[in-house]
Structure formats: structure tokens, C-alpha cells
């Protein structure tokens, strides 16, 4: 029997105020439902991350009070977005706050909109990422980024947003070439993304909202698997 793993990663998850989140879902999801979906995505992401054996802690950088309370109840540590200068500034600040607190773990940035995230798949990504000073995983579209890691004492240097895959390559980060990690790649920006997430099987918080979605959204719920 294998001995239990020692948690060795700290994750940083950025979350903008819920009222402004998921604007690209506007053509597929009614406006009043989008903040609830954004929170559900984040809850399922954080819950799955905390269920991963390699993860020591999760820091959520957000100024949204409602999200802060809900995610703290799951076990995340909430850090206010002090820079208030966008996604990458928030990620860098979250990583710096971990290092300032004396954390000697590797640090990784993880998108907040991974509602189908499975702990076992995140574990595979983290295991491979330990081989490189900095590494990243591209999104399902092959253009953006859902995960960026930095070894202890290595600066994270996030460059998320838009065609971030190329920017992370140019920054010297290693692109992780992995199969069977679809749940770590599948962020949700569009209605098609959400449908795909439901096909993969979302966490319980997102699944609980599917009955309120327009016709055409169907899916299943998965249980975290280590």
C-alpha cells in the first residue's frame, strides 16, 4: 500500500466580483443567473482542488463578499484583491501573499471556472509540473491557459487572458503535454463550454443550477476522485 502523499502545493484562484463575472455567457444564459453560475463554478473548482492529495491549501483572491463567505466555508483562504489591477495582478499578489506567509510549497494559479474539475486529473497535472521551474496547461480551445505553476522560490509571472498560451511559452514556461486531464482544461466562457462541462460531469454546485438553465443544457454530476 502506497504511503499517503504529503501536500506540497498551494493554489491561487482569482475571482472577479460576481456581478461582473461570465459576461461572455450572456448569449446563452439569462443575466440574473450568471452570478450564481460564476459562484457555483468557483465552488466546484475549489472543492475539487482541496480534495486533491497534493494540495495543501487554496487561496482565493476576490473582493466579492458573497463569494468569499461561500468559498471560505469550503476551506479556502480569502485574500482581498489589493492591487485591483486585473487578473494577472491578482494572481501575482496571491502568490506573493503565500510566499510572504512563509509557505515553502510550489505555487500554481488555477482558473475559477473549472466546474468539471476532478482531483485525480489535477493530481496528474501537479505531478508533471513538479519537473519544471514553471509550467502551464493550455485550455480546451488550445489558445488560453487554465493552470500555471512555479516551483518554490520561482516567480509565478502570470500572463492569463486571451491568447495566453503563446505568452506563457514565450515567458519560458513549459507547456505540459498530458492526456486524460480534460477537466483541468475545460474552463467555461461560452454556452458551448458549459455544455461540454456538463458532458464531462460537473460538481454538485453547478449541477444544482442546471434545471434553471435554458433548454439544451443537460449533464451529470461527478463525485471527487483521488
N, C-alpha and C positions, 0 to 999 in steps of 0.2 A: 504494500500500500504506500503510495507516494505521500511524503510529509506535506502538510499544508504550506502554501506559499506565504511568504512574508510580503505584506502590501508594500509596494515600492513606488507607486505613482500618485501624484497629486494632479487633479484635473481642474482646469479653469473653464467655466461655461459662461458665456456672455448672454445677457437677455435684455433687450431694449424694453421700455415701457410697453405694457400690453396693448394700450390704446393705439400705438403706432406700429405694432408688430404684424407681420404677414400681410402687408398691403398687396403683394402680388397674387394673393388668393382672392382678390376682390371679384374677379370674373366668375369664380366658381363657388364661393362661399359667401352667404349674406354677411354684411358688415357687423351686426351685433354678435355674431358667433365667432368672429376671427380672434378677438382677445381670449375667449375661452379655449379655442383651439391652440393658440400660442402657449398658453399656460399648460394645457394638457401635454403638448409636445415636450415642453421642458420638464414636466413632472416625470414622464416616461423615460426621458433621457437620463435624468438624474437618478431615478430609481434603479435603472439598469446599470448605470455606471457604478453606483455604490454596491451593487450585487456582484461586481467583478472582483475576483480574488486578488488581483494585482493592485487594486485601487485603495489607497489609504484614506483619501479624503477628496471632496469635491467642493470647490469654491465657485459660487455663482456671483458674478458681477452684475448688479442691477440696482436701479433706483425705484423699481416698482414695488410698492409696499405689499400689495396683494400677493404678487409672485414670491416676494421674499418670505412671507409667512408660510405659504404653501410648500416652498422648497426647503425651508428650514425644518419643517415637520418631517420631511423625508430623511433628514440628516445632513443636508448641505450647509456649508458656512456661507453666509451672505455678506458680501463686501459692496458698499456703495460705489457707484461709478464716479469716483472723484475727478478723473480727468474730464469727463463729459465731452469727449472729443471723438466719439465714434467707436466702431467695433474694435479696431486694432489697438487703439489706446487703452480700451477697457481690458483687453486680453493681456497686454503688456503689464498693466497695472496689477491685474490679478496675479500674474506670475511673480511680479516683484513683491507683492504682499506675502506670498508664500515664502519666498526666499528671505524676506526681512524677518519673518517669524521663526527663522532658523530651520526651515524644512530642508533636509538633505536628500529629498526624493527627486526623481526625474519629474518634469512638469509637462503636461500636454494640454493644449487647447482643444475643446470639443464643441461642435455646434450644439445649440439648444433645441434644434428641430429635427431630432432623430427618433421619432416615436416608435419605430420598429426595432430599436437597438436591443441586441442580445448580448448579455455579459460574456458568453463564450467567444463570440466573434470579436468583441472589444479586447478580450484577453489575447487573442491571436495577434491583433494589431500591436498591442503593447509589447508582447514578447518580441516581435520582429523589430520594433522601434528601438529596443534596448541596444541593438547592434550599431547604432549610428548616433553621432552627436546631435543632429537634428534630422527629423524625418516627417513626412506628411502622407496623408491618404487623400487621393482625389475623390470628388463626389461622383455620383452615378452618371452624371452627364459628361464627365471627363474634362470639365472646364474649371470647376471651383475646388474647394478644399473643405473637408469636414473634420480633419484631425491634423494637428501639428505638434510635434514633440521636441523637447530639448533635454539633454542629459543634465545631471546635476552640475551646477556651475557654468552651464552653457546658456547664453541668452536666447530667449524664445524667438524673437524677431518675427512676429506675425504679420502677414500681408493678405488677410482674408478679404473677400468681396470681389464679385465679378470674375474675371479670368485669373484667379489666384494660383492655379496650378503652375502656370508659366512663371509667375513671380517667385513662387517658392522654389522652383527648380533653379532659377537664376540666382537666388539667395544662397544656394549651396545645400539646401535641404535635400535629403534622399527621398525619392518617391518610392513608397512601399508597393511592391508588386505582390499582391495577395489575392487568392481566390477564396470564395466562401466567407466573405465579410460584407455581404450586400447590406446588412442592416446598419453597418457603420458608415456606408457611403450614401445611404438614402435619406438625404435631407428633404425638406418639404417647402417648396416655394410656390408651386402651381397645383392646380387641381389634379393634373396627371401624376405629379409627385405623390400627392395624398392617396390617390387610388393605388399606386404601386406600394406605398407603405402599408395600406390595408391588405393587399395581397400577401406581402411578407408576413403580416401579423403584427399589429400594434400592441403597445402596452395597454393596461386597463384604463388609464385616464383618457386616452384618445378614443379607445373603443367605446367608452361610455357616451361619447358625443355623436357617434355615427348616426344614430336614429334621428338626430336633429338636422343632419346634412341633407342637401338636395338629393333627389333621386339619382342613382348612378354611383353612389358611394356605398360600397359594401366591403366587408372584411372580417377579420377574425382577431382574436386576442391571443397573445402568446404568454407563457409563463417564463420568467427569467431562468436561464440555464447556465450553470457554471461550467 
